[in-house]
Amino acid sequence: MKRRDWQRIDNGGVAFTELGFGTAPFGNLYKAVEDEDTMEIVNSAWETGCRYYDTAPLYGLGLAETRLNPFLRGKKREDYVLSTKVGRLLQVCPPEEQTGIGKFFDVPSRREVYDFTYDGVMRSLECSFERLGVDSIDILFAHDLDLANHGTQEVLDGYIDQLMGSGYYALLSLRDQGVIKAFGAGINEWQSAQAMAERGDFDLFLLAGRYTLLEQESLDSFLPLCQQRGIGIVIGGPYNSGILATGPKPGAYYNYEPAPSEILDKVAKIETICGNHGVALIEAALRFPLLHPTVVSVIPGGQSVSEVKSTITSHGAEIPDELWSELKLEGLMREDAPTP
C-alpha cells in the first residue's frame, strides 16, 4: 500500500499508509464483538498492507486499546504508526452509571471524565500505554472538542481554553522530549480544529466526516490554513456515517442519523454520475479525500474481514479524471476541491 511521508519539524516525521484502520468497532460499538473476531479483522488489515492504527480510550471504555495489545505485541514497533487520544479519563463506576449505555455493549463499567489539563493528558497517556502494552505512541489527539459533543458553545470554549491553557503544554513537552512525534485533535467539526490551529502549534487533525465527496465546506478557510502551515489531515468517516458507502437507499445514515431527503437526492445524483463513468460510489468516496495535498491518510474502519478486503478493492479502483470534472460541472462538488 502507498505511503505518505509527513513531517513538520525535524524529528523524523511519520510515514502513513494511505488507508489507516480505525478501532471504534473494537469497543463493541452498537454491538458486542468477540475477541477472536477483532483479531481476525485487524490481522486482515495488516495483510492488506495497512500500517496506521488509530484508537482511543473512549472506544469501549478502554476495550479497543486492550484488544489492540495482543495484535501489536507481535509486531516490530518501527513497522506501524499508532495514534490514540486524550481528554477523557475513565473512572470505575457502578454498571448503571457507565458511559455509553445503549451505545457500547459488554464493556468495562467506567464513566468518562473530561480532563484536558496537563495532568489529565499525562494520566491518560500513562493509562493508554498500559492498555496497549507498547513502549511508544506516535500521535496524540485531543478527543471530541466539538459542539455536537459538548452541547453549547460556552461549554466547548471552556474545554478548548482548558486544553490551550494547560494540556497543550503537556503535548508540547511530550513532543519536544520525543515521547510522541506529533499531536493534534480528533474531532467532527472543522471550525473547532481551525480555532485550535490558530491558537497553537498543532501538527495533525483527525477530521471525521467534514471533507468528503458530500461535504467540502472546510475548503473555505481551514484546509488552506493547514496547507499553509504544513498541518496534516487524517480523514475519518469518509462515507459520512454510511450513505456514501450504501448509496441513497431507504434508511441510509448520514452523520449518525437517517439521511434527510436533500442529502438522499444529492447522493443519488453523485451516484448516477459515478455509474456513468463505471465507478462505484464507494470507490469515488474513498479516493476523493486523498486528492487533497494536506490529507495523509483515510481511516474508514472495518467491522468484518469482508469489509476490510472490500475497502482495499475500492482503494485500488481506476477513476477517470472526467468523473471529477462532471461532478464540478453539475455543481455537486466545489470548484476549488483539488482533483487530478
C-alpha positions in Angstrom: 0.0 0.0 0.0 1.2 3.5 -0.8 2.7 5.6 2.0 2.6 9.3 2.5 5.6 10.8 4.4 4.7 13.7 6.6 7.0 16.0 8.7 6.6 19.5 10.1 9.6 19.5 12.5 12.9 17.8 12.3 12.0 14.7 14.3 11.8 12.0 11.5 8.1 12.6 10.9 5.5 9.9 10.3 5.1 7.5 7.3 1.3 7.0 6.9 -0.2 4.3 4.7 -3.0 5.9 2.6 -5.5 3.8 4.4 -5.5 3.5 8.1 -7.6 1.4 10.4 -10.0 2.9 13.0 -10.8 0.8 16.0 -14.1 2.2 17.3 -15.9 -1.1 16.4 -13.4 -2.9 18.6 -15.0 -1.1 21.5 -18.3 -3.0 20.9 -19.9 0.0 19.4 -23.6 -0.7 18.8 -23.0 -4.5 19.2 -20.7 -6.8 21.0 -17.9 -8.4 19.0 -15.8 -11.4 20.1 -12.1 -11.0 20.8 -11.3 -13.7 18.2 -13.2 -11.7 15.5 -11.4 -8.5 16.3 -8.0 -10.2 15.9 -9.1 -11.7 12.6 -10.2 -8.3 11.3 -7.1 -6.4 12.4 -4.8 -9.2 11.1 -6.6 -9.0 7.7 -6.0 -5.2 7.7 -2.3 -5.9 8.3 -2.2 -8.4 5.4 -3.5 -5.7 3.1 -0.5 -3.5 3.9 -2.3 -1.2 6.3 0.3 0.2 8.8 -1.6 3.0 10.6 -3.9 2.2 13.5 -6.0 4.7 15.4 -7.7 4.1 18.7 -9.0 6.0 21.8 -9.7 5.3 25.5 -13.4 6.1 24.8 -13.8 3.2 22.3 -15.4 0.6 24.5 -14.2 2.5 27.7 -10.7 1.0 27.3 -11.7 -2.2 25.5 -10.4 -1.2 22.0 -7.0 -0.3 23.3 -6.9 -3.5 25.3 -7.8 -5.6 22.2 -5.0 -4.0 20.2 -2.5 -5.1 22.7 -2.0 -8.8 21.6 -2.0 -7.7 18.0 0.7 -5.1 18.4 2.8 -7.3 20.7 3.9 -9.4 17.8 4.9 -6.5 15.6 8.1 -4.6 15.3 7.4 -1.1 16.7 9.0 0.6 13.7 6.7 -1.2 11.3 3.5 0.7 12.2 2.1 4.1 13.1 -0.1 4.3 16.2 -2.4 7.1 17.4 -4.6 7.4 20.4 -6.5 10.2 22.2 -6.5 12.3 25.3 -9.1 14.4 27.1 -11.1 11.7 28.9 -10.1 9.8 32.0 -12.0 6.6 32.8 -13.3 6.0 36.3 -14.6 2.8 37.8 -18.3 3.1 38.5 -21.5 1.1 39.1 -22.8 -0.5 35.9 -25.9 1.8 35.8 -23.6 4.9 35.7 -21.4 3.6 32.8 -20.8 6.0 29.9 -22.4 5.0 26.6 -25.3 2.7 27.8 -27.1 1.6 24.7 -24.0 2.6 22.6 -21.2 0.3 24.0 -22.1 -3.3 24.9 -20.3 -5.7 27.2 -17.6 -3.2 28.2 -16.0 -2.4 31.5 -18.1 -0.3 34.0 -16.4 3.0 33.5 -17.6 6.6 33.3 -15.8 9.3 31.3 -14.4 12.4 33.0 -13.4 15.1 30.7 -9.9 16.4 31.5 -7.8 18.5 29.1 -5.4 19.7 31.8 -1.6 19.0 31.9 -2.1 16.3 34.5 -5.1 14.8 32.6 -3.1 14.4 29.4 -0.2 12.7 31.2 -2.5 10.4 33.2 -4.5 9.5 30.0 -1.3 8.7 28.2 0.0 6.5 31.0 -3.2 4.5 31.1 -3.1 4.1 27.3 0.5 2.8 27.5 -0.7 0.1 29.9 -3.8 -0.9 27.9 -1.9 -1.0 24.6 1.2 -2.6 26.0 3.5 -0.6 23.8 6.7 1.5 24.5 5.8 4.4 22.3 2.8 6.1 20.7 3.3 8.2 17.6 0.4 10.7 17.8 -1.9 12.0 20.5 -5.2 13.6 19.5 -7.3 15.7 21.9 -10.6 14.0 21.5 -14.1 15.4 20.7 -13.6 19.1 21.2 -16.7 19.9 19.1 -20.1 21.5 19.6 -22.1 18.3 18.9 -20.3 16.5 21.7 -20.5 19.3 24.4 -23.9 20.8 23.6 -23.2 24.5 23.9 -20.5 26.9 22.6 -19.8 28.0 26.2 -19.0 24.5 27.4 -16.9 23.8 24.3 -15.0 27.0 24.6 -14.3 26.2 28.3 -12.7 22.9 27.4 -10.7 24.4 24.5 -9.4 27.0 26.9 -8.5 24.3 29.4 -6.6 22.5 26.7 -4.8 25.6 25.4 -4.0 26.8 28.9 -2.8 23.5 30.4 -3.0 20.2 28.4 -1.4 21.8 25.4 1.9 22.3 27.3 1.9 18.6 28.2 1.5 17.8 24.5 4.3 20.2 23.6 6.6 18.7 26.2 5.9 15.1 25.1 6.7 16.1 21.5 9.8 18.0 22.5 11.1 15.0 24.5 10.4 12.6 21.7 7.8 10.6 23.6 5.4 11.3 20.7 6.2 12.5 17.2 3.1 14.7 16.7 -0.1 15.9 18.4 -3.4 17.4 17.3 -7.1 16.9 17.8 -9.6 14.3 16.7 -12.9 16.0 16.1 -16.1 16.1 14.0 -16.2 19.8 13.2 -13.6 21.8 11.2 -14.5 25.0 13.0 -13.1 23.8 16.3 -10.0 22.5 14.5 -9.4 25.9 13.0 -9.9 27.6 16.3 -7.2 25.4 17.9 -4.8 25.7 14.9 -5.0 29.5 15.1 -4.0 29.3 18.8 -1.3 26.7 18.9 1.4 24.7 17.1 -0.6 21.7 16.1 0.7 19.0 13.8 -2.2 16.9 12.7 -6.0 16.9 12.9 -8.2 13.8 12.6 -11.3 15.3 10.9 -14.3 13.0 10.8 -16.9 13.5 8.1 -16.1 17.1 7.2 -14.1 16.7 4.0 -15.9 14.1 1.9 -17.4 13.6 -1.6 -20.5 15.1 0.0 -19.1 17.9 2.2 -16.3 20.4 1.3 -17.1 23.4 3.5 -13.7 23.1 5.2 -12.2 24.4 2.0 -13.4 27.9 3.0 -10.6 28.5 5.4 -9.5 25.5 7.4 -7.8 23.3 4.8 -6.0 26.3 3.2 -4.7 27.2 6.7 -3.4 23.6 7.2 -1.8 23.6 3.8 0.0 26.9 4.5 1.3 25.7 7.8 2.2 22.1 6.9 -0.5 20.6 9.1 -1.5 17.1 8.1 -5.1 15.8 8.0 -6.3 12.3 8.7 -9.8 11.8 7.4 -12.2 9.7 9.4 -15.8 9.0 8.3 -15.2 9.2 4.6 -18.7 7.8 4.0 -20.5 10.4 6.2 -21.7 7.6 8.5 -22.6 5.3 5.7 -24.6 6.9 2.9 -21.5 7.2 0.6 -21.0 3.5 1.0 -24.5 2.2 0.8 -25.9 4.8 -1.6 -29.2 6.7 -1.1 -31.2 3.7 -0.1 -34.1 4.0 2.4 -32.7 4.2 5.9 -29.3 5.2 4.8 -27.3 7.0 7.5 -25.8 10.5 7.3 -24.0 11.9 10.4 -25.2 9.0 12.6 -28.9 9.8 11.8 -31.2 8.7 8.9 -30.4 10.9 5.9 -32.7 13.7 5.1 -34.3 14.0 1.7 -32.0 16.7 0.4 -28.9 14.5 1.2 -30.5 11.4 -0.4 -31.2 13.5 -3.5 -27.7 14.8 -3.8 -26.1 11.4 -3.2 -28.4 9.9 -5.9 -27.1 12.5 -8.4 -23.5 11.8 -7.4 -24.0 8.0 -7.7 -25.6 8.4 -11.2 -22.6 10.3 -12.5 -20.2 7.8 -10.9 -22.1 5.0 -12.6 -21.9 6.8 -15.9 -18.1 6.6 -15.6 -18.1 2.9 -14.5 -17.1 3.9 -10.9 -18.9 2.7 -7.7 -20.0 5.5 -5.4 -17.9 4.0 -2.5 -14.8 4.0 -4.7 -15.1 7.7 -5.5 -15.9 8.5 -1.9 -12.8 6.7 -0.7 -10.5 8.3 -3.3 -11.8 11.9 -3.0 -10.2 13.0 0.3 -6.8 11.6 -0.8 -6.7 14.1 -3.6 -6.2 17.0 -1.2 -2.5 17.7 -0.5 -3.0 18.0 3.2 -4.5 14.6 3.6 -2.1 11.9 4.9 -4.4 9.0 5.4 -8.1 8.0 5.4 -9.4 5.6 8.1 -12.7 4.1 7.0 -12.5 1.3 9.7 -13.9 -2.1 9.2 -16.4 -4.3 11.1 -15.6 -7.6 9.3 -12.8 -9.2 7.3 -15.0 -8.8 4.1 -15.3 -5.0 4.8 -11.6 -4.7 5.1 -11.0 -6.5 1.8 -13.7 -4.5 0.1 -12.0 -1.3 1.2 -8.8 -2.4 -0.4 -10.6 -3.2 -3.6 -12.3 0.2 -3.6 -9.0 1.9 -2.9 -7.4 0.4 -5.9 -10.2 1.3 -8.4 -9.4 3.2 -11.6 -11.2 6.5 -11.5 -11.2 8.7 -14.7 -10.4 12.4 -14.3 -13.6 13.2 -16.2 -15.7 12.0 -13.2 -14.4 14.8 -11.0 -14.9 17.3 -13.8 -18.5 16.3 -14.4 -19.3 16.5 -10.6 -17.9 20.0 -10.6 -19.8 21.0 -13.7 -23.1 19.8 -12.2 -22.5 21.7 -9.0 -22.1 18.5 -7.0 -18.5 19.3 -6.0 -16.8 22.5 -5.2 -14.8 24.0 -8.0 -11.8 24.6 -5.6 -11.7 20.9 -4.5 -8.3 19.5 -5.6 -8.6 16.9 -8.3 -6.2 15.4 -10.9 
